Amino acid sequence: MYFNYTTIGFFDSMGVQTVDYILNQTELTTMFVAGEYVSKLIQMRKDGLSPNLKHVVSFDEVKADEKEQCAA
């Protein structure tokens, strides 16, 4: 908040459409997530959702194939 960044909490109960809506409304470009959510975000991008999302920072180890998909 000191740097005037938007902080948003995402929960397991939120569906893909809800997360996409929030990402679009906030124009969020970077997300910090647990490793289990990386594949969900990759799938959202493949489905044409969350067009503003550019960076995903995982708190956990990311699989090699997920890294390749993110780079693509």
PDB file of N, CA, C and O in Angstrom, chain B, residues numbered from 101:
ATOM      1  N   MET B 101       0.817  -1.182   0.000  1.00  0.00           N
ATOM      2  CA  MET B 101       0.000   0.000   0.000  1.00  0.00           C
ATOM      3  C   MET B 101       0.867   1.254   0.000  1.00  0.00           C
ATOM      4  O   MET B 101       0.464   2.295  -0.518  1.00  0.00           O
ATOM      5  N   TYR B 102       2.050   1.149   0.578  1.00  0.00           N
ATOM      6  CA  TYR B 102       2.967   2.274   0.621  1.00  0.00           C
ATOM      7  C   TYR B 102       3.307   2.759  -0.786  1.00  0.00           C
ATOM      8  O   TYR B 102       3.461   3.960  -1.011  1.00  0.00           O
ATOM      9  N   PHE B 103       3.423   1.827  -1.733  1.00  0.00           N
ATOM     10  CA  PHE B 103       3.779   2.166  -3.100  1.00  0.00           C
ATOM     11  C   PHE B 103       2.566   2.357  -3.997  1.00  0.00           C
ATOM     12  O   PHE B 103       2.702   2.460  -5.216  1.00  0.00           O
ATOM     13  N   ASN B 104       1.376   2.404  -3.397  1.00  0.00           N
ATOM     14  CA  ASN B 104       0.134   2.609  -4.130  1.00  0.00           C
ATOM     15  C   ASN B 104      -0.191   1.450  -5.077  1.00  0.00           C
ATOM     16  O   ASN B 104      -0.736   1.654  -6.161  1.00  0.00           O
ATOM     17  N   TYR B 105       0.155   0.228  -4.648  1.00  0.00           N
ATOM     18  CA  TYR B 105      -0.181  -0.967  -5.411  1.00  0.00           C
ATOM     19  C   TYR B 105      -1.532  -1.494  -4.946  1.00  0.00           C
ATOM     20  O   TYR B 105      -1.933  -1.282  -3.802  1.00  0.00           O
ATOM     21  N   THR B 106      -2.224  -2.176  -5.839  1.00  0.00           N
ATOM     22  CA  THR B 106      -3.498  -2.784  -5.493  1.00  0.00           C
ATOM     23  C   THR B 106      -3.243  -4.157  -4.893  1.00  0.00           C
ATOM     24  O   THR B 106      -2.528  -4.971  -5.477  1.00  0.00           O
ATOM     25  N   THR B 107      -3.824  -4.415  -3.736  1.00  0.00           N
ATOM     26  CA  THR B 107      -3.703  -5.716  -3.087  1.00  0.00           C
ATOM     27  C   THR B 107      -5.072  -6.365  -3.087  1.00  0.00           C
ATOM     28  O   THR B 107      -6.048  -5.776  -2.623  1.00  0.00           O
ATOM     29  N   ILE B 108      -5.144  -7.586  -3.610  1.00  0.00           N
ATOM     30  CA  ILE B 108      -6.414  -8.289  -3.733  1.00  0.00           C
ATOM     31  C   ILE B 108      -6.241  -9.702  -3.213  1.00  0.00           C
ATOM     32  O   ILE B 108      -5.263 -10.374  -3.540  1.00  0.00           O
ATOM     33  N   GLY B 109      -7.179 -10.150  -2.414  1.00  0.00           N
ATOM     34  CA  GLY B 109      -7.166 -11.526  -1.942  1.00  0.00           C
ATOM     35  C   GLY B 109      -8.018 -12.406  -2.839  1.00  0.00           C
ATOM     36  O   GLY B 109      -9.167 -12.072  -3.127  1.00  0.00           O
ATOM     37  N   PHE B 110      -7.472 -13.516  -3.276  1.00  0.00           N
ATOM     38  CA  PHE B 110      -8.222 -14.491  -4.061  1.00  0.00           C
ATOM     39  C   PHE B 110      -8.417 -15.733  -3.203  1.00  0.00           C
ATOM     40  O   PHE B 110      -7.535 -16.112  -2.432  1.00  0.00           O
ATOM     41  N   PHE B 111      -9.566 -16.355  -3.342  1.00  0.00           N
ATOM     42  CA  PHE B 111      -9.919 -17.499  -2.506  1.00  0.00           C
ATOM     43  C   PHE B 111     -10.263 -18.708  -3.363  1.00  0.00           C
ATOM     44  O   PHE B 111     -10.651 -18.571  -4.523  1.00  0.00           O
ATOM     45  N   ASP B 112     -10.119 -19.889  -2.782  1.00  0.00           N
ATOM     46  CA  ASP B 112     -10.429 -21.131  -3.493  1.00  0.00           C
ATOM     47  C   ASP B 112     -11.872 -21.168  -3.983  1.00  0.00           C
ATOM     48  O   ASP B 112     -12.162 -21.783  -5.010  1.00  0.00           O
ATOM     49  N   SER B 113     -12.760 -20.528  -3.272  1.00  0.00           N
ATOM     50  CA  SER B 113     -14.180 -20.577  -3.621  1.00  0.00           C
ATOM     51  C   SER B 113     -14.529 -19.706  -4.829  1.00  0.00           C
ATOM     52  O   SER B 113     -15.630 -19.811  -5.371  1.00  0.00           O
ATOM     53  N   MET B 114     -13.606 -18.853  -5.250  1.00  0.00           N
ATOM     54  CA  MET B 114     -13.858 -18.001  -6.414  1.00  0.00           C
ATOM     55  C   MET B 114     -13.721 -18.818  -7.691  1.00  0.00           C
ATOM     56  O   MET B 114     -12.769 -19.580  -7.857  1.00  0.00           O
ATOM     57  N   GLY B 115     -14.666 -18.651  -8.572  1.00  0.00           N
ATOM     58  CA  GLY B 115     -14.620 -19.341  -9.855  1.00  0.00           C
ATOM     59  C   GLY B 115     -13.748 -18.592 -10.849  1.00  0.00           C
ATOM     60  O   GLY B 115     -13.286 -17.482 -10.584  1.00  0.00           O
ATOM     61  N   VAL B 116     -13.535 -19.210 -11.981  1.00  0.00           N
ATOM     62  CA  VAL B 116     -12.703 -18.635 -13.029  1.00  0.00           C
ATOM     63  C   VAL B 116     -13.271 -17.298 -13.501  1.00  0.00           C
ATOM     64  O   VAL B 116     -12.521 -16.343 -13.700  1.00  0.00           O
ATOM     65  N   GLN B 117     -14.582 -17.224 -13.679  1.00  0.00           N
ATOM     66  CA  GLN B 117     -15.205 -15.990 -14.159  1.00  0.00           C
ATOM     67  C   GLN B 117     -15.031 -14.849 -13.155  1.00  0.00           C
ATOM     68  O   GLN B 117     -14.829 -13.699 -13.545  1.00  0.00           O
ATOM     69  N   THR B 118     -15.109 -15.170 -11.872  1.00  0.00           N
ATOM     70  CA  THR B 118     -14.931 -14.152 -10.834  1.00  0.00           C
ATOM     71  C   THR B 118     -13.498 -13.629 -10.829  1.00  0.00           C
ATOM     72  O   THR B 118     -13.274 -12.421 -10.756  1.00  0.00           O
ATOM     73  N   VAL B 119     -12.542 -14.530 -10.906  1.00  0.00           N
ATOM     74  CA  VAL B 119     -11.130 -14.128 -10.931  1.00  0.00           C
ATOM     75  C   VAL B 119     -10.863 -13.287 -12.180  1.00  0.00           C
ATOM     76  O   VAL B 119     -10.187 -12.261 -12.098  1.00  0.00           O
ATOM     77  N   ASP B 120     -11.379 -13.704 -13.322  1.00  0.00           N
ATOM     78  CA  ASP B 120     -11.204 -12.947 -14.563  1.00  0.00           C
ATOM     79  C   ASP B 120     -11.811 -11.552 -14.434  1.00  0.00           C
ATOM     80  O   ASP B 120     -11.202 -10.575 -14.870  1.00  0.00           O
ATOM     81  N   TYR B 121     -12.988 -11.448 -13.849  1.00  0.00           N
ATOM     82  CA  TYR B 121     -13.645 -10.154 -13.659  1.00  0.00           C
ATOM     83  C   TYR B 121     -12.764  -9.226 -12.805  1.00  0.00           C
ATOM     84  O   TYR B 121     -12.572  -8.058 -13.145  1.00  0.00           O
ATOM     85  N   ILE B 122     -12.242  -9.750 -11.713  1.00  0.00           N
ATOM     86  CA  ILE B 122     -11.400  -8.947 -10.826  1.00  0.00           C
ATOM     87  C   ILE B 122     -10.121  -8.516 -11.543  1.00  0.00           C
ATOM     88  O   ILE B 122      -9.702  -7.363 -11.436  1.00  0.00           O
ATOM     89  N   LEU B 123      -9.508  -9.438 -12.268  1.00  0.00           N
ATOM     90  CA  LEU B 123      -8.285  -9.101 -12.999  1.00  0.00           C
ATOM     91  C   LEU B 123      -8.538  -8.012 -14.036  1.00  0.00           C
ATOM     92  O   LEU B 123      -7.715  -7.113 -14.209  1.00  0.00           O
ATOM     93  N   ASN B 124      -9.662  -8.089 -14.718  1.00  0.00           N
ATOM     94  CA  ASN B 124      -9.991  -7.085 -15.725  1.00  0.00           C
ATOM     95  C   ASN B 124     -10.313  -5.738 -15.089  1.00  0.00           C
ATOM     96  O   ASN B 124      -9.891  -4.700 -15.596  1.00  0.00           O
ATOM     97  N   GLN B 125     -11.051  -5.742 -13.992  1.00  0.00           N
ATOM     98  CA  GLN B 125     -11.429  -4.490 -13.337  1.00  0.00           C
ATOM     99  C   GLN B 125     -10.215  -3.757 -12.760  1.00  0.00           C
ATOM    100  O   GLN B 125     -10.152  -2.528 -12.803  1.00  0.00           O
ATOM    101  N   THR B 126      -9.269  -4.499 -12.229  1.00  0.00           N
ATOM    102  CA  THR B 126      -8.096  -3.890 -11.602  1.00  0.00           C
ATOM    103  C   THR B 126      -6.934  -3.714 -12.573  1.00  0.00           C
ATOM    104  O   THR B 126      -5.943  -3.059 -12.251  1.00  0.00           O
ATOM    105  N   GLU B 127      -7.059  -4.303 -13.764  1.00  0.00           N
ATOM    106  CA  GLU B 127      -5.979  -4.304 -14.751  1.00  0.00           C
ATOM    107  C   GLU B 127      -4.684  -4.839 -14.141  1.00  0.00           C
ATOM    108  O   GLU B 127      -3.590  -4.341 -14.404  1.00  0.00           O
ATOM    109  N   LEU B 128      -4.851  -5.857 -13.328  1.00  0.00           N
ATOM    110  CA  LEU B 128      -3.735  -6.477 -12.622  1.00  0.00           C
ATOM    111  C   LEU B 128      -2.783  -7.130 -13.616  1.00  0.00           C
ATOM    112  O   LEU B 128      -3.218  -7.872 -14.496  1.00  0.00           O
ATOM    113  N   THR B 129      -1.494  -6.859 -13.480  1.00  0.00           N
ATOM    114  CA  THR B 129      -0.506  -7.430 -14.398  1.00  0.00           C
ATOM    115  C   THR B 129       0.370  -8.491 -13.745  1.00  0.00           C
ATOM    116  O   THR B 129       0.989  -9.294 -14.443  1.00  0.00           O
ATOM    117  N   THR B 130       0.430  -8.506 -12.414  1.00  0.00           N
ATOM    118  CA  THR B 130       1.291  -9.446 -11.696  1.00  0.00           C
ATOM    119  C   THR B 130       0.502 -10.100 -10.574  1.00  0.00           C
ATOM    120  O   THR B 130      -0.214  -9.430  -9.830  1.00  0.00           O
ATOM    121  N   MET B 131       0.641 -11.427 -10.460  1.00  0.00           N
ATOM    122  CA  MET B 131       0.001 -12.162  -9.370  1.00  0.00           C
ATOM    123  C   MET B 131       1.043 -12.976  -8.626  1.00  0.00           C
ATOM    124  O   MET B 131       1.921 -13.584  -9.238  1.00  0.00           O
ATOM    125  N   PHE B 132       0.942 -12.987  -7.311  1.00  0.00           N
ATOM    126  CA  PHE B 132       1.757 -13.835  -6.449  1.00  0.00           C
ATOM    127  C   PHE B 132       0.846 -14.953  -5.963  1.00  0.00           C
ATOM    128  O   PHE B 132      -0.159 -14.694  -5.301  1.00  0.00           O
ATOM    129  N   VAL B 133       1.196 -16.208  -6.293  1.00  0.00           N
ATOM    130  CA  VAL B 133       0.300 -17.323  -6.013  1.00  0.00           C
ATOM    131  C   VAL B 133       1.052 -18.529  -5.465  1.00  0.00           C
ATOM    132  O   VAL B 133       2.271 -18.639  -5.593  1.00  0.00           O
ATOM    133  N   ALA B 134       0.288 -19.432  -4.850  1.00  0.00           N
ATOM    134  CA  ALA B 134       0.819 -20.742  -4.479  1.00  0.00           C
ATOM    135  C   ALA B 134       0.977 -21.555  -5.768  1.00  0.00           C
ATOM    136  O   ALA B 134       0.280 -21.308  -6.752  1.00  0.00           O
ATOM    137  N   GLY B 135       1.877 -22.503  -5.754  1.00  0.00           N
ATOM    138  CA  GLY B 135       2.177 -23.292  -6.936  1.00  0.00           C
ATOM    139  C   GLY B 135       0.991 -23.981  -7.573  1.00  0.00           C
ATOM    140  O   GLY B 135       0.965 -24.172  -8.789  1.00  0.00           O
ATOM    141  N   GLU B 136       0.015 -24.353  -6.777  1.00  0.00           N
ATOM    142  CA  GLU B 136      -1.150 -25.069  -7.308  1.00  0.00           C
ATOM    143  C   GLU B 136      -2.006 -24.211  -8.234  1.00  0.00           C
ATOM    144  O   GLU B 136      -2.807 -24.748  -8.999  1.00  0.00           O
ATOM    145  N   TYR B 137      -1.852 -22.892  -8.178  1.00  0.00           N
ATOM    146  CA  TYR B 137      -2.688 -22.011  -8.995  1.00  0.00           C
ATOM    147  C   TYR B 137      -2.044 -21.622 -10.319  1.00  0.00           C
ATOM    148  O   TYR B 137      -2.699 -21.016 -11.168  1.00  0.00           O
ATOM    149  N   VAL B 138      -0.797 -21.954 -10.505  1.00  0.00           N
ATOM    150  CA  VAL B 138      -0.110 -21.614 -11.748  1.00  0.00           C
ATOM    151  C   VAL B 138      -0.809 -22.267 -12.934  1.00  0.00           C
ATOM    152  O   VAL B 138      -1.050 -21.608 -13.946  1.00  0.00           O
ATOM    153  N   SER B 139      -1.134 -23.535 -12.828  1.00  0.00           N
ATOM    154  CA  SER B 139      -1.794 -24.225 -13.940  1.00  0.00           C
ATOM    155  C   SER B 139      -3.174 -23.642 -14.223  1.00  0.00           C
ATOM    156  O   SER B 139      -3.598 -23.601 -15.378  1.00  0.00           O
ATOM    157  N   LYS B 140      -3.870 -23.195 -13.201  1.00  0.00           N
ATOM    158  CA  LYS B 140      -5.186 -22.569 -13.403  1.00  0.00           C
ATOM    159  C   LYS B 140      -5.048 -21.261 -14.172  1.00  0.00           C
ATOM    160  O   LYS B 140      -5.857 -20.969 -15.053  1.00  0.00           O
ATOM    161  N   LEU B 141      -4.039 -20.482 -13.847  1.00  0.00           N
ATOM    162  CA  LEU B 141      -3.817 -19.225 -14.556  1.00  0.00           C
ATOM    163  C   LEU B 141      -3.382 -19.470 -15.998  1.00  0.00           C
ATOM    164  O   LEU B 141      -3.775 -18.729 -16.900  1.00  0.00           O
ATOM    165  N   ILE B 142      -2.577 -20.500 -16.218  1.00  0.00           N
ATOM    166  CA  ILE B 142      -2.180 -20.864 -17.578  1.00  0.00           C
ATOM    167  C   ILE B 142      -3.410 -21.228 -18.396  1.00  0.00           C
ATOM    168  O   ILE B 142      -3.547 -20.805 -19.544  1.00  0.00           O
ATOM    169  N   GLN B 143      -4.295 -22.004 -17.810  1.00  0.00           N
ATOM    170  CA  GLN B 143      -5.514 -22.404 -18.519  1.00  0.00           C
ATOM    171  C   GLN B 143      -6.401 -21.203 -18.811  1.00  0.00           C
ATOM    172  O   GLN B 143      -7.010 -21.128 -19.879  1.00  0.00           O
ATOM    173  N   MET B 144      -6.479 -20.267 -17.880  1.00  0.00           N
ATOM    174  CA  MET B 144      -7.273 -19.058 -18.111  1.00  0.00           C
ATOM    175  C   MET B 144      -6.732 -18.289 -19.313  1.00  0.00           C
ATOM    176  O   MET B 144      -7.505 -17.814 -20.145  1.00  0.00           O
ATOM    177  N   ARG B 145      -5.416 -18.165 -19.408  1.00  0.00           N
ATOM    178  CA  ARG B 145      -4.824 -17.449 -20.549  1.00  0.00           C
ATOM    179  C   ARG B 145      -5.098 -18.188 -21.856  1.00  0.00           C
ATOM    180  O   ARG B 145      -5.374 -17.562 -22.879  1.00  0.00           O
ATOM    181  N   LYS B 146      -5.022 -19.515 -21.824  1.00  0.00           N
ATOM    182  CA  LYS B 146      -5.313 -20.300 -23.025  1.00  0.00           C
ATOM    183  C   LYS B 146      -6.754 -20.108 -23.472  1.00  0.00           C
ATOM    184  O   LYS B 146      -7.053 -20.156 -24.665  1.00  0.00           O
ATOM    185  N   ASP B 147      -7.643 -19.891 -22.512  1.00  0.00           N
ATOM    186  CA  ASP B 147      -9.061 -19.686 -22.812  1.00  0.00           C
ATOM    187  C   ASP B 147      -9.372 -18.240 -23.192  1.00  0.00           C
ATOM    188  O   ASP B 147     -10.533 -17.890 -23.405  1.00  0.00           O
ATOM    189  N   GLY B 148      -8.347 -17.405 -23.276  1.00  0.00           N
ATOM    190  CA  GLY B 148      -8.532 -16.019 -23.677  1.00  0.00           C
ATOM    191  C   GLY B 148      -8.950 -15.094 -22.544  1.00  0.00           C
ATOM    192  O   GLY B 148      -9.403 -13.977 -22.790  1.00  0.00           O
ATOM    193  N   LEU B 149      -8.803 -15.546 -21.321  1.00  0.00           N
ATOM    194  CA  LEU B 149      -9.176 -14.739 -20.169  1.00  0.00           C
ATOM    195  C   LEU B 149      -7.947 -14.022 -19.612  1.00  0.00           C
ATOM    196  O   LEU B 149      -6.814 -14.355 -19.960  1.00  0.00           O
ATOM    197  N   SER B 150      -8.172 -13.063 -18.769  1.00  0.00           N
ATOM    198  CA  SER B 150      -7.136 -12.281 -18.071  1.00  0.00           C
ATOM    199  C   SER B 150      -6.050 -11.764 -19.024  1.00  0.00           C
ATOM    200  O   SER B 150      -4.877 -12.103 -18.868  1.00  0.00           O
ATOM    201  N   PRO B 151      -6.435 -10.949 -20.004  1.00  0.00           N
ATOM    202  CA  PRO B 151      -5.457 -10.478 -20.995  1.00  0.00           C
ATOM    203  C   PRO B 151      -4.373  -9.563 -20.428  1.00  0.00           C
ATOM    204  O   PRO B 151      -3.306  -9.438 -21.030  1.00  0.00           O
ATOM    205  N   ASN B 152      -4.617  -8.927 -19.293  1.00  0.00           N
ATOM    206  CA  ASN B 152      -3.630  -8.009 -18.721  1.00  0.00           C
ATOM    207  C   ASN B 152      -2.540  -8.716 -17.929  1.00  0.00           C
ATOM    208  O   ASN B 152      -1.489  -8.131 -17.666  1.00  0.00           O
ATOM    209  N   LEU B 153      -2.774  -9.956 -17.548  1.00  0.00           N
ATOM    210  CA  LEU B 153      -1.834 -10.686 -16.701  1.00  0.00           C
ATOM    211  C   LEU B 153      -0.542 -10.981 -17.467  1.00  0.00           C
ATOM    212  O   LEU B 153      -0.561 -11.654 -18.498  1.00  0.00           O
ATOM    213  N   LYS B 154       0.565 -10.476 -16.959  1.00  0.00           N
ATOM    214  CA  LYS B 154       1.862 -10.640 -17.627  1.00  0.00           C
ATOM    215  C   LYS B 154       2.861 -11.435 -16.796  1.00  0.00           C
ATOM    216  O   LYS B 154       3.725 -12.110 -17.356  1.00  0.00           O
ATOM    217  N   HIS B 155       2.761 -11.369 -15.465  1.00  0.00           N
ATOM    218  CA  HIS B 155       3.744 -12.004 -14.592  1.00  0.00           C
ATOM    219  C   HIS B 155       3.037 -12.827 -13.516  1.00  0.00           C
ATOM    220  O   HIS B 155       2.072 -12.377 -12.899  1.00  0.00           O
ATOM    221  N   VAL B 156       3.536 -14.029 -13.310  1.00  0.00           N
ATOM    222  CA  VAL B 156       3.040 -14.893 -12.236  1.00  0.00           C
ATOM    223  C   VAL B 156       4.243 -15.268 -11.377  1.00  0.00           C
ATOM    224  O   VAL B 156       5.212 -15.851 -11.864  1.00  0.00           O
ATOM    225  N   VAL B 157       4.166 -14.931 -10.114  1.00  0.00           N
ATOM    226  CA  VAL B 157       5.232 -15.256  -9.168  1.00  0.00           C
ATOM    227  C   VAL B 157       4.700 -16.348  -8.248  1.00  0.00           C
ATOM    228  O   VAL B 157       3.716 -16.150  -7.535  1.00  0.00           O
ATOM    229  N   SER B 158       5.353 -17.488  -8.272  1.00  0.00           N
ATOM    230  CA  SER B 158       4.911 -18.630  -7.477  1.00  0.00           C
ATOM    231  C   SER B 158       5.736 -18.737  -6.202  1.00  0.00           C
ATOM    232  O   SER B 158       6.960 -18.608  -6.223  1.00  0.00           O
ATOM    233  N   PHE B 159       5.050 -18.972  -5.102  1.00  0.00           N
ATOM    234  CA  PHE B 159       5.733 -19.183  -3.828  1.00  0.00           C
ATOM    235  C   PHE B 159       6.363 -20.568  -3.758  1.00  0.00           C
ATOM    236  O   PHE B 159       7.212 -20.822  -2.903  1.00  0.00           O
ATOM    237  N   ASP B 160       5.956 -21.460  -4.647  1.00  0.00           N
ATOM    238  CA  ASP B 160       6.422 -22.843  -4.652  1.00  0.00           C
ATOM    239  C   ASP B 160       7.180 -23.144  -5.937  1.00  0.00           C
ATOM    240  O   ASP B 160       7.229 -22.322  -6.851  1.00  0.00           O
ATOM    241  N   GLU B 161       7.770 -24.333  -5.993  1.00  0.00           N
ATOM    242  CA  GLU B 161       8.474 -24.787  -7.185  1.00  0.00           C
ATOM    243  C   GLU B 161       7.476 -24.941  -8.339  1.00  0.00           C
ATOM    244  O   GLU B 161       6.373 -25.453  -8.150  1.00  0.00           O
ATOM    245  N   VAL B 162       7.872 -24.495  -9.524  1.00  0.00           N
ATOM    246  CA  VAL B 162       7.023 -24.595 -10.712  1.00  0.00           C
ATOM    247  C   VAL B 162       7.579 -25.687 -11.610  1.00  0.00           C
ATOM    248  O   VAL B 162       8.790 -25.777 -11.810  1.00  0.00           O
ATOM    249  N   LYS B 163       6.702 -26.510 -12.148  1.00  0.00           N
ATOM    250  CA  LYS B 163       7.118 -27.601 -13.030  1.00  0.00           C
ATOM    251  C   LYS B 163       7.698 -27.033 -14.325  1.00  0.00           C
ATOM    252  O   LYS B 163       7.332 -25.939 -14.756  1.00  0.00           O
ATOM    253  N   ALA B 164       8.604 -27.791 -14.933  1.00  0.00           N
ATOM    254  CA  ALA B 164       9.267 -27.344 -16.161  1.00  0.00           C
ATOM    255  C   ALA B 164       8.263 -27.102 -17.282  1.00  0.00           C
ATOM    256  O   ALA B 164       8.391 -26.122 -18.015  1.00  0.00           O
ATOM    257  N   ASP B 165       7.263 -27.978 -17.431  1.00  0.00           N
ATOM    258  CA  ASP B 165       6.284 -27.793 -18.498  1.00  0.00           C
ATOM    259  C   ASP B 165       5.426 -26.545 -18.260  1.00  0.00           C
ATOM    260  O   ASP B 165       5.006 -25.895 -19.218  1.00  0.00           O
ATOM    261  N   GLU B 166       5.163 -26.208 -17.002  1.00  0.00           N
ATOM    262  CA  GLU B 166       4.408 -24.986 -16.700  1.00  0.00           C
ATOM    263  C   GLU B 166       5.234 -23.740 -17.036  1.00  0.00           C
ATOM    264  O   GLU B 166       4.690 -22.734 -17.491  1.00  0.00           O
ATOM    265  N   LYS B 167       6.542 -23.814 -16.810  1.00  0.00           N
ATOM    266  CA  LYS B 167       7.417 -22.694 -17.173  1.00  0.00           C
ATOM    267  C   LYS B 167       7.393 -22.466 -18.677  1.00  0.00           C
ATOM    268  O   LYS B 167       7.342 -21.325 -19.137  1.00  0.00           O
ATOM    269  N   GLU B 168       7.429 -23.561 -19.447  1.00  0.00           N
ATOM    270  CA  GLU B 168       7.395 -23.467 -20.905  1.00  0.00           C
ATOM    271  C   GLU B 168       6.075 -22.878 -21.367  1.00  0.00           C
ATOM    272  O   GLU B 168       6.045 -22.054 -22.281  1.00  0.00           O
ATOM    273  N   GLN B 169       4.972 -23.298 -20.734  1.00  0.00           N
ATOM    274  CA  GLN B 169       3.653 -22.788 -21.115  1.00  0.00           C
ATOM    275  C   GLN B 169       3.534 -21.309 -20.780  1.00  0.00           C
ATOM    276  O   GLN B 169       2.918 -20.554 -21.532  1.00  0.00           O
ATOM    277  N   CYS B 170       4.110 -20.891 -19.674  1.00  0.00           N
ATOM    278  CA  CYS B 170       4.085 -19.480 -19.305  1.00  0.00           C
ATOM    279  C   CYS B 170       4.883 -18.649 -20.300  1.00  0.00           C
ATOM    280  O   CYS B 170       4.472 -17.550 -20.673  1.00  0.00           O
ATOM    281  N   ALA B 171       6.013 -19.173 -20.723  1.00  0.00           N
ATOM    282  CA  ALA B 171       6.845 -18.454 -21.680  1.00  0.00           C
ATOM    283  C   ALA B 171       6.144 -18.305 -23.027  1.00  0.00           C
ATOM    284  O   ALA B 171       6.316 -17.307 -23.726  1.00  0.00           O
ATOM    285  N   ALA B 172       5.354 -19.313 -23.374  1.00  0.00           N
ATOM    286  CA  ALA B 172       4.630 -19.257 -24.660  1.00  0.00           C
ATOM    287  C   ALA B 172       3.528 -18.232 -24.574  1.00  0.00           C
ATOM    288  O   ALA B 172       2.799 -18.027 -25.545  1.00  0.00           O
TER     289      ALA B 172
END
